[in-house]
Amino acid sequence: MPGWPVVPNAEFKESDISGREVVSLSTDSFNLTIGGFKAIDYFGDGSFYILDAPGVCPYTVLVLLVRH
């Protein structure tokens, strides 16, 4: 997943992710439904969910739901 300047129109800089583990989520990963939204139980223990919450913007919107 290269960023700018490798990809001139990238939405992030290559240096933003340099030395970091990047985890990509596929649409197949969202195998739950919470409040009508597709969701992932990220740690598998119900403590941290990632919800796919599409909005009016043209980009994907992700919402994090954390149980305290």
PyMOL commands that set and color helices and strands:
alter all, ss='L'
color gray80, all
select helices_A, chain A and resi 14-17+27-29
alter helices_A, ss='H'
color red, helices_A
select strands_A, chain A and resi 32-34+37-41+48-52+62-66
alter strands_A, ss='S'
color yellow, strands_A
deselect
rebuild
show_as cartoon
